[in-house]
């Protein structure tokens, strides 16, 4: 008799669990897209008229067809698209309120596979413990709490519709064989300026920008070391400054201009400027700090203003003397 009761209870548990699992199946919670290798477009938008279109173009992803996308952001998004699962249903007592929040403060997600719209859902904010994210399929009234196994925290930020968050922070991303020439100009100290011409990845020419003459002999190893730095040179953040301040910075605080020409003849430029500090800022040794000693303004291709670090660019803004085995003259140039 006891054995019969045990079997009956066990069967009841199985039935109950089966019903529970079934309630989490169906099109309302099929958020996953397993075939991320063939996902070629993702559209993200919120109610604040902020939106972004991410498209796969060859081996790269582009932002709104104009800017290269950040690799880490794309990887996180695709990982979430492929692995997101339902943690639980939103409790009935909270469903109405959750749907209202999703209606006004969620990101719409459209996922395309081989050009075909495959999935549409909405991603809301985090749960109170920040270990789940509210999500709902399009045309559904059933919201779920979702998560990505192995990821600690919510996933709303993987689906941000803010364009600048998706834009790559890379300025120069060239392998040695992709570089035709590199030119670094020192504003206010043209005697330090130089241009390297890459003949065949083994042989190079070094030219003084000031005299326009080729210089030799020079250290080929030093040339290669500098050129190899251009495989990953970027910036810290985008920044918006007023036209008045920008004009002042350009007139008084110019440091360097770096230009890279690739094998197809396309030129990428970065102008670097000191960042003037407000009066009353002091260094650790008690001296007034007139400029930021860690960061610079960087203007990419003459139009995008960014914040760059000296630490990143010090290896490529060496004076021409570096290639000649000479020490530069200590003339107080601020960029040295």
C-alpha positions as CSV (number, residue, x, y, z in Angstrom):
1,X,0.0,0.0,0.0
2,X,2.8,2.4,0.9
3,X,4.6,1.5,-2.3
4,X,1.4,2.3,-4.3
5,X,1.0,5.7,-2.5
6,X,4.7,6.5,-3.3
7,X,4.2,5.6,-7.0
8,X,1.1,7.8,-7.2
9,X,2.8,10.8,-5.6
10,X,5.8,10.3,-7.9
11,X,3.5,10.2,-10.9
12,X,1.8,13.4,-9.7
13,X,5.1,15.2,-9.5
14,X,6.0,14.1,-13.0
15,X,2.7,15.4,-14.3
16,X,3.0,18.6,-12.4
17,X,6.6,19.2,-13.6
18,X,5.5,18.4,-17.2
19,X,2.8,21.0,-17.1
20,X,5.2,23.5,-15.6
21,X,7.7,22.9,-18.4
22,X,5.0,23.0,-21.1
23,X,3.9,26.5,-19.9
24,X,7.4,27.7,-20.7
25,X,7.3,26.4,-24.2
26,X,5.8,27.8,-27.4
27,X,6.3,30.9,-29.5
28,X,5.7,33.3,-26.6
29,X,9.2,32.5,-25.2
30,X,11.2,31.3,-28.2
31,X,13.7,34.1,-27.9
32,X,16.7,32.0,-29.1
33,X,18.1,32.2,-32.6
34,X,20.5,29.3,-32.8
35,X,21.9,30.0,-36.3
36,X,23.8,33.1,-35.3
37,X,26.5,32.4,-38.0
38,X,23.9,33.4,-40.6
39,X,22.4,36.4,-38.7
40,X,23.2,39.3,-41.0
41,X,21.2,42.1,-39.6
42,X,19.9,43.2,-36.2
43,X,17.7,46.3,-35.6
44,X,17.4,47.8,-32.1
45,X,15.1,50.7,-31.2
46,X,13.5,52.3,-28.2
47,X,10.6,54.6,-27.6
48,X,12.9,57.6,-27.4
49,X,13.5,57.4,-31.1
50,X,17.0,56.0,-30.6
51,X,17.8,53.2,-33.0
52,X,20.7,51.4,-34.6
53,X,21.0,49.0,-37.5
54,X,23.8,46.4,-37.2
55,X,24.7,44.6,-40.4
56,X,27.2,41.9,-41.2
57,X,29.5,42.9,-44.1
58,X,32.0,40.2,-44.9
59,X,34.0,39.6,-41.7
60,X,33.0,42.9,-40.1
61,X,29.8,44.3,-38.6
62,X,28.8,47.9,-39.4
63,X,26.8,50.4,-37.5
64,X,24.1,52.1,-39.7
65,X,26.2,51.2,-42.7
66,X,28.7,53.9,-41.8
67,X,30.9,52.9,-38.9
68,X,32.7,49.7,-38.0
69,X,31.1,48.0,-34.9
70,X,32.9,47.1,-31.7
71,X,33.8,43.4,-31.8
72,X,33.2,42.9,-28.1
73,X,29.7,44.3,-28.3
74,X,28.8,42.2,-31.3
75,X,30.1,39.1,-29.7
76,X,28.1,39.7,-26.5
77,X,24.9,40.4,-28.5
78,X,25.2,37.3,-30.6
79,X,26.1,35.2,-27.6
80,X,22.9,36.5,-25.9
81,X,20.8,35.9,-29.0
82,X,21.9,32.3,-29.2
83,X,21.8,31.4,-25.5
84,X,19.1,33.5,-23.9
85,X,16.6,31.3,-22.0
86,X,13.5,31.8,-19.9
87,X,14.2,31.7,-16.1
88,X,10.5,31.9,-15.1
89,X,7.2,33.5,-15.9
90,X,6.5,36.9,-14.4
91,X,4.2,36.3,-11.5
92,X,0.5,37.0,-12.3
93,X,0.3,39.7,-9.8
94,X,3.1,41.6,-11.6
95,X,2.2,40.9,-15.2
96,X,0.1,44.0,-15.9
97,X,2.7,46.4,-14.4
98,X,5.5,44.6,-16.2
99,X,3.7,44.9,-19.6
100,X,3.2,48.6,-19.0
101,X,6.9,49.1,-18.3
102,X,7.8,47.0,-21.4
103,X,5.5,49.1,-23.5
104,X,7.3,52.4,-22.6
105,X,10.8,51.4,-21.7
106,X,11.9,48.4,-23.7
107,X,14.2,47.9,-26.7
108,X,12.6,46.4,-29.8
109,X,14.8,43.7,-31.3
110,X,14.5,42.5,-34.9
111,X,16.8,39.7,-35.9
112,X,17.4,38.8,-39.6
113,X,18.8,35.5,-40.9
114,X,20.0,35.5,-44.5
115,X,18.0,38.7,-45.1
116,X,14.8,37.3,-43.6
117,X,13.1,38.7,-40.5
118,X,13.2,35.7,-38.1
119,X,12.6,37.0,-34.6
120,X,11.0,40.1,-33.0
121,X,10.9,40.6,-29.3
122,X,11.3,43.3,-26.6
123,X,13.9,43.6,-24.0
124,X,13.2,45.5,-20.8
125,X,15.0,46.3,-17.6
126,X,16.5,44.1,-14.9
127,X,14.7,42.3,-12.1
128,X,15.2,43.6,-8.6
129,X,18.1,41.3,-7.9
130,X,19.7,42.2,-11.3
131,X,20.0,38.5,-12.2
132,X,17.2,38.5,-14.7
133,X,15.8,40.6,-17.5
134,X,12.2,41.2,-18.5
135,X,11.4,40.1,-22.1
136,X,8.3,39.6,-24.2
137,X,7.7,38.3,-27.7
138,X,6.0,40.6,-30.2
139,X,2.2,40.4,-30.1
140,X,2.3,38.5,-26.8
141,X,0.8,39.4,-23.5
142,X,3.0,37.0,-21.5
143,X,6.3,38.5,-20.2
144,X,9.1,36.4,-19.0
145,X,12.2,36.7,-16.8
146,X,15.1,35.7,-18.9
147,X,18.8,35.2,-18.5
148,X,21.9,33.9,-20.3
149,X,23.5,30.8,-18.5
150,X,27.0,31.6,-17.4
151,X,26.4,35.3,-17.4
152,X,26.1,37.0,-14.0
153,X,23.7,39.9,-14.2
154,X,21.1,41.3,-16.6
155,X,21.4,41.4,-20.4
156,X,19.6,44.7,-21.2
157,X,22.9,46.4,-22.0
158,X,23.6,43.9,-24.7
159,X,20.7,45.3,-26.7
160,X,21.4,49.0,-26.3
161,X,20.1,51.1,-29.2
162,X,22.7,53.9,-28.7
163,X,24.8,54.4,-31.8
164,X,28.0,55.5,-30.1
165,X,28.0,52.5,-27.8
166,X,28.3,50.3,-30.9
167,X,30.9,52.3,-32.8
168,X,34.4,50.8,-32.7
169,X,36.9,52.6,-30.6
170,X,39.7,51.6,-33.0
171,X,41.4,54.3,-35.0
172,X,44.2,52.3,-36.6
173,X,43.7,48.6,-37.1
174,X,46.3,47.5,-39.7
175,X,48.5,44.5,-40.2
176,X,52.0,45.3,-41.5
177,X,51.2,44.1,-45.0
178,X,48.2,46.4,-45.2
179,X,50.2,49.6,-44.5
180,X,51.6,51.6,-47.5
181,X,52.9,54.5,-45.4
182,X,52.8,56.1,-42.0
183,X,53.4,59.8,-41.3
184,X,53.7,61.4,-37.9
185,X,53.9,65.2,-37.8
186,X,54.9,67.2,-34.7
187,X,53.0,70.5,-34.6
188,X,55.5,73.2,-33.6
189,X,58.5,70.9,-34.0
190,X,58.7,69.9,-37.7
191,X,62.3,68.7,-37.3
192,X,60.9,65.6,-35.5
193,X,58.4,64.8,-38.2
194,X,58.8,61.7,-40.3
195,X,57.2,59.4,-42.9
196,X,57.9,55.7,-43.3
197,X,57.2,54.1,-46.7
198,X,56.6,50.3,-46.6
199,X,58.1,48.8,-49.8
200,X,57.5,45.1,-49.3
201,X,57.1,44.5,-45.5
202,X,60.8,43.9,-45.2
203,X,62.3,47.0,-46.8
204,X,61.4,50.5,-46.0
205,X,62.2,54.1,-46.7
206,X,62.4,56.9,-44.1
207,X,61.8,60.5,-45.1
208,X,62.1,63.7,-43.1
209,X,58.9,65.7,-43.4
210,X,60.8,68.9,-42.6
211,X,63.5,68.5,-45.4
212,X,61.4,66.2,-47.7
213,X,64.6,64.2,-48.0
214,X,65.0,60.5,-47.5
215,X,67.3,59.6,-44.5
216,X,69.7,56.7,-44.2
217,X,71.0,54.7,-42.6
218,X,68.3,54.0,-40.1
219,X,67.2,51.2,-37.7
220,X,64.9,48.8,-39.7
221,X,64.0,47.0,-36.5
222,X,62.8,50.3,-34.9
223,X,60.7,51.0,-38.0
224,X,59.1,47.6,-37.8
225,X,58.4,48.0,-34.1
226,X,56.6,51.3,-34.7
227,X,54.6,50.0,-37.7
228,X,53.4,46.9,-35.7
229,X,51.8,49.2,-33.1
230,X,49.2,50.2,-35.7
231,X,47.5,46.9,-35.5
232,X,45.5,48.1,-32.5
233,X,45.4,51.9,-31.7
234,X,42.2,53.3,-30.4
235,X,40.6,55.8,-28.1
236,X,38.9,55.9,-24.7
237,X,35.6,57.6,-25.5
238,X,33.7,59.9,-27.7
239,X,33.4,63.5,-26.5
240,X,31.4,66.6,-27.5
241,X,33.0,70.0,-27.0
242,X,31.8,73.4,-28.1
243,X,33.1,74.9,-31.4
244,X,34.6,77.8,-29.4
245,X,36.6,75.5,-27.2
246,X,37.6,73.3,-30.1
247,X,38.9,76.3,-32.0
248,X,41.0,77.4,-29.0
249,X,42.4,73.9,-28.6
250,X,43.4,73.6,-32.2
251,X,45.1,77.0,-32.1
252,X,47.0,76.6,-28.8
253,X,47.4,73.0,-27.9
254,X,48.2,71.0,-31.1
255,X,50.6,68.1,-30.6
256,X,50.7,65.6,-33.4
257,X,49.0,64.5,-36.6
258,X,49.2,60.8,-37.5
259,X,48.3,59.6,-41.0
260,X,48.2,56.0,-42.3
261,X,47.7,55.2,-45.9
262,X,46.7,51.6,-46.7
263,X,47.5,49.6,-49.8
264,X,44.3,50.8,-51.5
265,X,45.4,54.4,-51.1
266,X,42.8,55.2,-48.4
267,X,44.1,57.6,-45.7
268,X,43.1,57.6,-42.0
269,X,44.2,60.5,-39.9
270,X,44.3,61.4,-36.2
271,X,45.0,64.8,-34.8
272,X,46.1,64.9,-31.2
273,X,45.8,67.9,-28.8
274,X,46.6,68.7,-25.2
275,X,43.5,69.1,-23.0
276,X,43.7,72.4,-21.1
277,X,42.7,72.2,-17.4
278,X,40.6,74.7,-15.4
279,X,42.5,77.0,-13.0
280,X,42.8,75.5,-9.5
281,X,43.8,72.0,-10.5
282,X,47.1,70.8,-9.1
283,X,49.4,67.9,-9.6
284,X,50.5,65.5,-6.8
285,X,53.6,67.6,-6.2
286,X,51.6,70.7,-5.6
287,X,52.2,72.4,-9.0
288,X,49.3,73.9,-11.0
289,X,48.2,71.5,-13.8
290,X,47.8,73.5,-16.9
291,X,47.1,70.5,-19.1
292,X,46.0,66.9,-18.6
293,X,49.1,64.7,-18.4
294,X,47.3,61.4,-19.1
295,X,44.8,62.2,-21.8
296,X,44.5,64.1,-25.1
297,X,41.8,65.2,-27.5
298,X,41.9,63.2,-30.7
299,X,40.1,64.1,-33.9
300,X,39.6,61.2,-36.2
301,X,39.5,62.0,-40.0
302,X,38.9,65.6,-39.1
303,X,35.4,65.1,-37.8
304,X,35.1,62.7,-34.8
305,X,36.3,64.1,-31.5
306,X,37.5,61.6,-28.9
307,X,39.5,61.2,-25.8
308,X,42.9,59.4,-26.3
309,X,45.6,58.3,-23.8
310,X,49.2,59.3,-24.0
311,X,50.1,55.7,-22.9
312,X,48.4,54.4,-26.1
313,X,50.2,56.7,-28.6
314,X,53.6,57.2,-27.0
315,X,55.0,54.3,-29.0
316,X,54.2,55.8,-32.4
317,X,54.8,59.6,-31.8
318,X,58.5,59.1,-31.5
319,X,60.7,61.7,-33.2
320,X,62.7,60.9,-36.3
321,X,65.8,60.6,-34.1
322,X,64.4,57.4,-32.7
323,X,65.1,55.6,-36.0
324,X,68.5,57.1,-36.2
325,X,69.8,56.0,-32.8
326,X,70.0,59.6,-31.7
327,X,68.6,61.4,-28.7
328,X,66.2,64.3,-29.6
329,X,67.2,67.8,-28.6
330,X,65.7,68.8,-25.3
331,X,64.0,72.0,-26.5
332,X,61.0,71.9,-24.2
333,X,58.5,70.6,-26.8
334,X,55.4,69.8,-24.8
335,X,54.6,66.6,-26.7
336,X,57.9,65.0,-25.7
